Amino acid sequence: MTSNKVLSVSYRKSESSNSCEFTTSSCKELYEKDKIHIKKVGLLGCVSLIVGTMIGSGIFASTKDVFIHSQNTGTALLVWSGTGIFVALISLCYVELGTMIPLSGGEYSYYLEAFGELPAFVFSYTSTFFLKPAGLAAILLASGNYMAEPFYASGCNLEERNLVAKIIAAFFLGLIVFANCASVRWSTYIQVLFTAAKLLAIVVIVVTGLVRLSQGYNNEFKNPFKESNVSLSKLGYAFYGGLWAYDGWNNLNLVTEELRNPNHDLPLAILIGIPLVAVCYVLINISYLTVLTSAEIATSNAVAVTLADRIYGHFAFLIPLFIAFSSFGSANGSAFSGGRLLLVAARKNHLPKVIAMVHCEQQTPIPALVLTCVLAWISMIPESTNFTTLMTYFNFVSWIFYSLAIVALLWLRYKKPDAKRPFKVFIGIPIIVLFFSVYLVVSPYHDDPLESTYCLIVVLTGIPIYFGFVKYQIVPQFVIKLFDKFTRMVQILGNLEMPNIPDIIQDQKENALNEGISVQI
């Protein structure tokens, strides 16, 4: 078993040579003894990662929410298109951050470099205990809705239907987490199967729409902006629905170290991948509108199921099945991602180290998966919880941190104007993105000030926790000893260890050499 001792590591670029030097000899010995090769990702892999993670359950689950708040066909299609443009712009801002600070962990690393430990801790805390579980629960509730919909008529008991959807979601959440804990290979097989189902459902719906459009089913496009009376706050909720479908656009920044040539591949992958996704989403919505009116889409509990019932006859049951599989695939990928953030945060003592541990043989992050599963189950318990509420909470909190990342970019432009930036975005883009990001955070307060305040409180609770448990460590010794015993017990019972350090050291060592920045693990 690899030693679980967490080592403080730093390295610097030697003035007399072109090499990086470890300042901790034990880490150098560990690196030499256990060198691990990391597979590098090229441009095609980058595009595949963006497209594969973005196209998932969102386009099927959040369409209703976009149409409810858009109120007409034209505004809804503009929201889908505008969301794609906005995501492309903020992604370019993230390219500058990712190539300037070429470390995994995404926003966590950017906050650490720009503002210090407090914002980085609050992000890792919120992501681990709120964002990840809420996002996973929302994805699975969407799949539960699609699986429950065929068994309930439009006039059914809504509470009973929602309960059935939650039971389905909770069951499959447990199944997915078990598969991810048991074996990486199982997780991979599940992902391949569900991805195939997702692509098949999309192809069938798009082809159906194009055929019907060619046959003259275009009534919804003749007067697309009829009855247009959209408020700014409602439009914000419409964008929330669209942004949920585009979520995953920043995944490349979470694995920057694995990219073969991030300076070249990051911007190209974004300029190729996001337009592909945007075109796909617009085509799917056009396909819906060749069968359903915008009002029918806004009132449908599962839009694709309603479309299938109208068009596919006896084969209609296949569409909700494929879409449910698509949601399961998204949940499977979401359950297993984020390991880099946990590892980096745990090494900085920003999270309990037990959360970042993996199984000694399978190398699966069992503690993180179990914690996320339990918190996701808890989030499903309240009667008021449904896909829309969880999606809204997730988007509200996410855009607080996305906005902060853009502030970090602008602050680093001022703080370090001469720092090496392999990719530098036009200054007007982050300013526009920041303005719109702040709008996305502020707009929900008009209609739901109480719920937005609750979400903000969840984020702000990270501040006293940071000062009490991290910075000043105002914790009784007996509590520390109890937690240490608990950690050892979990580690022994679960056959767990901290992931190997050398691969991270080597990748960050190379990046430190190339970028001339100081990094600590």
Legacy VTK file of the C-alpha trace (Angstrom):
# vtk DataFile Version 3.0
C-alpha trace
ASCII
DATASET POLYDATA
POINTS 521 float
0.000 0.000 0.000
1.246 3.477 -0.829
1.884 5.636 2.207
-1.108 7.748 3.177
1.028 10.471 4.674
0.246 13.817 3.072
3.427 15.655 2.199
3.934 19.376 1.750
5.562 19.839 -1.620
6.894 22.858 -3.436
9.180 23.214 -6.366
10.890 26.051 -8.135
12.489 26.755 -11.428
16.262 26.676 -11.038
18.024 29.864 -12.082
21.077 28.000 -13.328
19.333 25.262 -15.208
16.145 24.382 -16.974
14.995 21.957 -14.329
12.565 22.096 -11.436
13.816 21.205 -7.973
11.814 19.548 -5.199
12.304 21.254 -1.858
11.081 18.162 0.023
13.453 15.222 -0.371
10.938 12.574 0.708
8.605 13.603 -2.119
11.463 13.410 -4.607
12.214 9.860 -3.418
8.532 8.952 -3.666
8.369 10.386 -7.172
11.446 8.411 -8.304
10.147 5.182 -6.755
6.617 5.292 -8.099
6.456 7.215 -11.387
3.035 7.061 -13.005
2.261 7.841 -16.625
-0.751 10.033 -17.339
-2.491 9.644 -20.659
-2.605 12.984 -22.470
-5.763 14.212 -24.178
-5.588 15.726 -27.676
-7.934 18.043 -29.589
-10.390 15.309 -30.601
-10.545 14.123 -27.008
-11.171 17.701 -25.841
-14.078 18.171 -28.257
-15.504 14.766 -27.302
-15.302 15.645 -23.613
-17.136 18.950 -24.113
-19.858 17.514 -26.354
-20.230 14.296 -24.364
-20.604 15.970 -20.983
-22.830 18.831 -22.137
-25.335 16.835 -24.189
-27.204 14.807 -21.623
-30.436 14.889 -19.689
-30.592 18.694 -19.637
-31.994 19.185 -23.120
-34.827 16.767 -22.324
-35.459 17.854 -18.739
-35.226 21.656 -18.839
-37.077 22.382 -22.107
-40.337 22.826 -20.220
-38.776 25.401 -17.874
-37.399 27.430 -20.790
-40.808 27.589 -22.497
-42.695 28.357 -19.262
-40.663 31.498 -18.652
-40.146 32.467 -22.321
-43.906 32.350 -23.031
-43.534 32.009 -26.801
-41.620 30.142 -29.488
-39.387 32.981 -30.651
-38.149 33.940 -27.199
-37.514 30.287 -26.309
-35.377 29.697 -29.411
-33.504 32.943 -28.751
-32.825 31.760 -25.198
-31.390 28.466 -26.461
-29.236 30.251 -29.051
-28.234 33.086 -26.716
-27.287 30.631 -23.999
-24.950 28.889 -26.423
-23.269 32.195 -27.331
-22.939 33.172 -23.672
-21.463 29.787 -22.727
-18.928 30.131 -25.566
-17.888 33.582 -24.272
-17.463 32.501 -20.656
-15.636 29.384 -21.825
-13.089 31.593 -23.620
-12.575 33.462 -20.342
-11.929 30.122 -18.679
-9.391 29.299 -21.390
-7.343 32.319 -20.320
-7.547 31.205 -16.695
-6.806 27.581 -17.562
-3.729 28.363 -19.656
-2.428 30.970 -17.219
-2.965 28.671 -14.209
-2.525 25.205 -15.768
-3.581 23.234 -12.693
-6.502 20.868 -12.240
-9.318 21.785 -9.880
-10.907 24.479 -12.058
-12.299 27.400 -10.072
-10.614 26.202 -6.880
-7.148 26.817 -8.367
-8.181 30.186 -9.843
-9.568 31.490 -6.535
-6.471 30.267 -4.723
-4.183 32.153 -7.106
-6.261 35.347 -7.281
-7.774 35.748 -3.818
-6.154 33.254 -1.457
-7.534 30.420 0.618
-10.913 31.705 1.848
-12.819 31.812 -1.495
-11.123 28.568 -2.570
-12.249 26.843 0.625
-15.820 28.170 0.362
-15.986 26.843 -3.201
-14.652 23.373 -2.321
-16.972 23.195 0.700
-20.047 24.302 -1.260
-19.225 22.084 -4.232
-18.747 18.987 -2.081
-21.691 19.400 0.265
-24.242 21.213 -1.924
-23.566 21.568 -5.644
-22.523 17.990 -6.376
-25.388 16.307 -4.453
-28.030 18.778 -5.699
-26.903 18.425 -9.309
-26.883 14.629 -9.096
-30.323 14.551 -7.472
-31.736 16.879 -10.154
-30.410 14.699 -12.978
-31.921 11.548 -11.485
-35.241 13.220 -10.694
-35.418 14.143 -14.375
-34.968 10.476 -15.289
-37.508 9.481 -12.642
-40.030 11.877 -14.183
-39.528 10.371 -17.631
-39.884 6.812 -16.354
-42.995 7.643 -14.304
-44.736 9.738 -16.980
-46.024 6.888 -19.229
-47.883 5.336 -16.269
-49.796 8.457 -15.280
-52.483 10.311 -17.198
-52.395 14.081 -17.415
-54.992 14.375 -14.665
-53.213 12.100 -12.204
-52.379 12.782 -8.585
-49.291 14.993 -8.910
-48.016 14.218 -5.396
-48.183 10.483 -6.060
-46.408 10.886 -9.387
-43.627 12.966 -7.812
-43.198 10.377 -5.049
-42.826 7.593 -7.621
-40.275 9.699 -9.524
-38.292 10.215 -6.303
-38.324 6.491 -5.492
-37.065 5.685 -8.992
-34.393 8.384 -8.708
-33.252 7.182 -5.268
-33.048 3.556 -6.433
-30.983 4.316 -9.513
-28.778 6.712 -7.550
-27.877 3.867 -5.204
-27.304 1.544 -8.162
-25.029 4.006 -9.971
-23.004 4.776 -6.844
-22.613 1.050 -6.122
-21.345 0.427 -9.664
-18.901 3.328 -9.402
-17.649 2.112 -6.026
-17.241 -1.470 -7.218
-15.223 -0.925 -10.367
-14.050 1.754 -12.765
-14.690 -0.751 -15.556
-18.334 -1.138 -14.543
-18.713 2.625 -14.605
-17.164 2.752 -18.083
-19.471 0.049 -19.454
-22.511 1.853 -18.033
-21.344 5.120 -19.584
-20.905 3.573 -23.039
-24.369 1.970 -22.907
-26.139 5.106 -21.741
-24.263 7.352 -24.189
-25.456 5.169 -27.073
-29.042 5.468 -25.806
-28.682 9.250 -25.523
-27.377 9.649 -29.067
-30.085 7.375 -30.462
-32.854 9.395 -28.794
-31.412 12.666 -30.109
-31.042 11.353 -33.673
-34.607 9.977 -33.707
-36.120 13.247 -32.433
-34.082 15.498 -34.765
-34.797 13.367 -37.855
-38.498 13.329 -36.962
-38.514 17.119 -36.672
-36.695 17.702 -39.953
-39.056 15.347 -41.804
-42.148 17.022 -40.357
-40.728 20.476 -41.087
-40.253 19.477 -44.728
-43.878 18.310 -44.741
-45.114 21.777 -43.767
-45.634 21.425 -39.999
-44.414 24.941 -39.248
-47.357 26.734 -37.623
-45.344 27.608 -34.507
-42.831 29.518 -36.626
-45.327 31.753 -38.461
-45.831 34.142 -35.544
-43.065 33.187 -33.115
-43.274 36.231 -30.811
-47.027 36.270 -30.215
-48.194 37.258 -26.716
-44.719 38.382 -25.784
-44.752 39.777 -22.233
-41.552 38.506 -20.643
-40.140 40.195 -17.537
-36.405 40.336 -16.830
-36.753 38.058 -13.802
-38.710 35.458 -15.809
-36.131 35.652 -18.572
-33.464 34.873 -15.964
-35.294 31.660 -15.068
-35.558 30.798 -18.770
-31.786 31.149 -19.069
-31.419 28.934 -15.991
-33.186 26.185 -17.916
-30.938 26.655 -20.931
-27.768 26.873 -18.847
-28.657 23.625 -17.084
-28.607 21.892 -20.463
-25.217 23.446 -21.291
-23.708 22.590 -17.908
-20.385 20.807 -18.257
-18.796 23.495 -20.438
-16.034 24.000 -17.852
-15.049 20.325 -17.513
-11.877 20.798 -19.563
-10.603 23.263 -16.972
-10.985 20.585 -14.306
-8.477 18.353 -16.114
-6.116 20.924 -17.641
-3.059 18.904 -16.640
-4.196 15.942 -18.749
-4.369 17.978 -21.970
-1.519 17.410 -24.401
-1.387 21.031 -25.574
-3.838 23.154 -23.537
-2.698 26.451 -25.056
-3.753 25.256 -28.513
-6.477 22.704 -27.779
-8.573 24.517 -25.143
-9.754 27.451 -27.319
-10.161 25.287 -30.432
-12.167 22.647 -28.570
-14.516 25.328 -27.246
-14.946 27.011 -30.634
-15.762 23.616 -32.189
-17.629 21.840 -29.400
-20.004 24.482 -28.060
-21.414 25.537 -31.479
-22.030 21.832 -32.209
-23.989 21.494 -28.977
-25.908 24.735 -29.613
-26.966 23.611 -33.110
-28.040 20.247 -31.708
-30.157 21.892 -28.986
-31.866 24.291 -31.386
-32.660 21.407 -33.767
-34.189 19.372 -30.937
-36.407 22.297 -29.929
-37.440 22.884 -33.540
-38.347 19.197 -33.696
-40.526 19.543 -30.597
-42.286 22.527 -32.196
-43.196 20.583 -35.339
-45.330 18.297 -33.163
-46.318 20.386 -30.123
-47.261 24.012 -29.552
-45.192 26.165 -27.209
-48.098 26.070 -24.721
-48.161 22.259 -24.798
-44.403 22.126 -24.220
-44.754 24.480 -21.236
-47.395 22.248 -19.613
-45.885 18.850 -20.413
-44.212 16.991 -17.550
-41.993 15.147 -20.041
-41.863 16.855 -23.440
-40.217 14.015 -25.358
-42.783 11.537 -23.975
-45.636 13.756 -25.183
-43.961 13.973 -28.597
-43.488 10.194 -28.729
-47.128 9.538 -27.839
-48.217 11.748 -30.754
-45.844 10.314 -33.376
-44.447 6.862 -32.669
-47.532 4.854 -31.742
-46.672 1.429 -30.278
-42.966 2.322 -30.152
-43.543 5.442 -28.065
-42.319 3.671 -24.908
-38.766 3.569 -26.324
-38.247 7.349 -26.180
-38.760 7.794 -22.396
-36.661 4.679 -21.865
-33.776 6.051 -23.942
-34.032 9.475 -22.300
-34.054 7.921 -18.833
-30.892 6.047 -19.833
-29.433 9.356 -21.003
-30.087 10.836 -17.564
-28.540 7.806 -15.903
-25.466 8.296 -18.084
-25.213 11.939 -17.032
-25.612 10.929 -13.391
-22.991 8.216 -13.789
-20.485 10.702 -15.202
-21.362 13.299 -12.575
-20.971 10.783 -9.741
-17.440 9.922 -10.780
-16.170 13.387 -11.723
-14.716 16.027 -9.454
-12.021 13.797 -7.970
-9.276 16.288 -8.755
-11.015 19.046 -6.790
-11.446 16.772 -3.766
-7.826 15.675 -3.904
-6.361 19.168 -4.250
-8.666 20.594 -1.552
-7.899 17.730 0.845
-4.178 18.202 0.353
-4.589 21.869 1.329
-6.513 20.723 4.447
-9.642 22.369 3.039
-11.563 19.088 3.175
-11.225 16.025 5.415
-8.637 13.766 3.795
-10.920 10.763 4.142
-13.193 12.299 1.468
-10.367 12.187 -1.099
-9.333 8.583 -0.367
-9.736 5.784 -2.899
-9.983 2.004 -2.685
-6.509 0.431 -2.630
-7.249 -2.070 -5.405
-10.064 -0.578 -7.486
-8.874 3.045 -7.097
-12.511 4.174 -6.857
-13.334 7.206 -4.648
-15.702 5.354 -2.322
-15.974 7.935 0.527
-16.739 10.809 -1.865
-19.299 8.717 -3.742
-21.059 7.559 -0.567
-21.127 11.099 0.868
-22.552 12.520 -2.370
-25.144 9.730 -2.526
-26.352 10.285 1.043
-26.576 14.067 0.608
-28.424 13.635 -2.707
-30.908 11.289 -1.023
-31.459 13.847 1.747
-32.092 16.599 -0.816
-34.915 14.505 -2.325
-36.808 14.128 0.971
-38.662 17.491 1.234
-42.091 17.354 -0.378
-41.391 20.578 -2.275
-38.262 19.133 -3.891
-38.514 18.464 -7.615
-36.316 18.785 -10.679
-37.087 22.477 -11.222
-36.343 23.559 -7.638
-33.050 21.649 -7.503
-32.039 22.961 -10.933
-32.782 26.539 -9.814
-30.791 26.158 -6.581
-27.907 24.558 -8.462
-27.807 27.300 -11.102
-28.083 30.131 -8.577
-25.133 28.905 -6.487
-23.093 27.868 -9.540
-23.338 31.319 -11.073
-22.142 32.937 -7.870
-18.891 31.035 -8.319
-18.739 31.459 -12.106
-19.089 35.220 -11.561
-16.285 35.099 -9.008
-14.058 33.307 -11.537
-14.536 36.174 -13.998
-13.718 38.653 -11.229
-10.563 36.584 -10.630
-9.627 36.939 -14.302
-10.052 40.725 -14.208
-8.222 40.993 -10.889
-5.281 38.956 -12.198
-5.144 41.247 -15.255
-4.651 44.131 -12.804
-2.567 42.300 -10.214
-0.253 40.456 -12.623
-0.320 42.350 -15.930
2.980 40.831 -17.078
2.152 37.212 -16.218
2.437 34.740 -19.068
-0.935 34.295 -20.769
-0.728 31.876 -23.727
-4.340 32.797 -24.541
-5.637 36.284 -23.786
-9.286 37.094 -24.346
-10.411 40.568 -25.447
-11.074 42.581 -22.268
-14.631 43.407 -23.331
-15.655 39.742 -23.224
-15.124 39.130 -19.466
-16.808 42.465 -18.701
-19.907 41.453 -20.714
-19.848 37.972 -19.179
-19.569 39.389 -15.653
-22.504 41.746 -16.236
-24.719 38.890 -17.441
-23.489 36.525 -14.705
-24.426 39.047 -12.018
-27.843 39.382 -13.676
-28.298 35.597 -13.416
-27.507 35.749 -9.701
-29.693 38.777 -8.949
-32.764 38.019 -11.127
-34.217 35.194 -8.936
-34.545 37.595 -5.995
-37.482 39.329 -7.688
-39.751 36.252 -7.640
-38.198 33.997 -4.965
-36.201 36.134 -2.528
-36.560 33.659 0.344
-35.270 30.611 -1.543
-32.399 32.601 -3.043
-31.464 33.835 0.431
-31.424 30.259 1.767
-29.009 29.262 -1.007
-26.807 32.270 -0.267
-26.742 31.342 3.430
-25.537 27.837 2.523
-22.598 29.400 0.665
-21.820 31.904 3.430
-21.716 29.198 6.122
-18.379 28.219 4.602
-16.797 31.441 5.955
-17.105 30.704 9.725
-16.228 27.066 9.049
-13.029 28.182 7.319
-11.937 30.451 10.169
-12.962 27.984 12.858
-11.682 24.714 11.397
-8.998 25.664 8.850
-7.320 28.990 9.576
-7.400 29.147 13.381
-8.354 25.510 14.067
-10.530 26.370 17.050
-11.392 22.732 17.612
-11.042 20.848 20.922
-8.288 18.247 20.886
-10.686 15.438 21.781
-12.730 16.229 18.641
-9.589 16.056 16.495
-8.606 12.743 18.094
-12.097 11.329 17.579
-12.083 12.337 13.922
-8.602 10.858 13.438
-9.839 7.578 14.918
-12.899 7.720 12.670
-10.690 8.349 9.624
-8.442 5.395 10.475
-11.440 3.153 11.086
-13.021 4.091 7.734
-9.672 3.657 6.005
-9.170 0.160 7.442
-12.746 -1.023 6.938
-12.910 0.350 3.407
-9.355 -0.637 2.448
-8.683 2.973 1.462
-5.616 5.089 0.727
-4.811 8.564 -0.482
-4.324 8.571 -4.291
-0.721 8.357 -5.438
1.069 11.709 -5.288
3.683 11.224 -8.044
1.435 11.728 -11.061
0.241 15.062 -9.720
3.753 16.110 -8.725
5.119 15.308 -12.177
2.354 17.101 -14.069
2.514 20.201 -11.869
6.321 20.094 -11.916
6.246 20.294 -15.720
3.647 23.061 -15.661
5.661 25.026 -13.103
8.684 24.769 -15.395
6.703 25.977 -18.395
4.767 28.740 -16.678
7.239 29.836 -13.972
4.606 29.778 -11.229
4.826 28.496 -7.676
2.591 25.596 -6.709
2.013 23.835 -3.430
0.230 20.553 -2.822
LINES 1 522
521 0 1 2 3 4 5 6 7 8 9 10 11 12 13 14 15 16 17 18 19 20 21 22 23 24 25 26 27 28 29 30 31 32 33 34 35 36 37 38 39 40 41 42 43 44 45 46 47 48 49 50 51 52 53 54 55 56 57 58 59 60 61 62 63 64 65 66 67 68 69 70 71 72 73 74 75 76 77 78 79 80 81 82 83 84 85 86 87 88 89 90 91 92 93 94 95 96 97 98 99 100 101 102 103 104 105 106 107 108 109 110 111 112 113 114 115 116 117 118 119 120 121 122 123 124 125 126 127 128 129 130 131 132 133 134 135 136 137 138 139 140 141 142 143 144 145 146 147 148 149 150 151 152 153 154 155 156 157 158 159 160 161 162 163 164 165 166 167 168 169 170 171 172 173 174 175 176 177 178 179 180 181 182 183 184 185 186 187 188 189 190 191 192 193 194 195 196 197 198 199 200 201 202 203 204 205 206 207 208 209 210 211 212 213 214 215 216 217 218 219 220 221 222 223 224 225 226 227 228 229 230 231 232 233 234 235 236 237 238 239 240 241 242 243 244 245 246 247 248 249 250 251 252 253 254 255 256 257 258 259 260 261 262 263 264 265 266 267 268 269 270 271 272 273 274 275 276 277 278 279 280 281 282 283 284 285 286 287 288 289 290 291 292 293 294 295 296 297 298 299 300 301 302 303 304 305 306 307 308 309 310 311 312 313 314 315 316 317 318 319 320 321 322 323 324 325 326 327 328 329 330 331 332 333 334 335 336 337 338 339 340 341 342 343 344 345 346 347 348 349 350 351 352 353 354 355 356 357 358 359 360 361 362 363 364 365 366 367 368 369 370 371 372 373 374 375 376 377 378 379 380 381 382 383 384 385 386 387 388 389 390 391 392 393 394 395 396 397 398 399 400 401 402 403 404 405 406 407 408 409 410 411 412 413 414 415 416 417 418 419 420 421 422 423 424 425 426 427 428 429 430 431 432 433 434 435 436 437 438 439 440 441 442 443 444 445 446 447 448 449 450 451 452 453 454 455 456 457 458 459 460 461 462 463 464 465 466 467 468 469 470 471 472 473 474 475 476 477 478 479 480 481 482 483 484 485 486 487 488 489 490 491 492 493 494 495 496 497 498 499 500 501 502 503 504 505 506 507 508 509 510 511 512 513 514 515 516 517 518 519 520
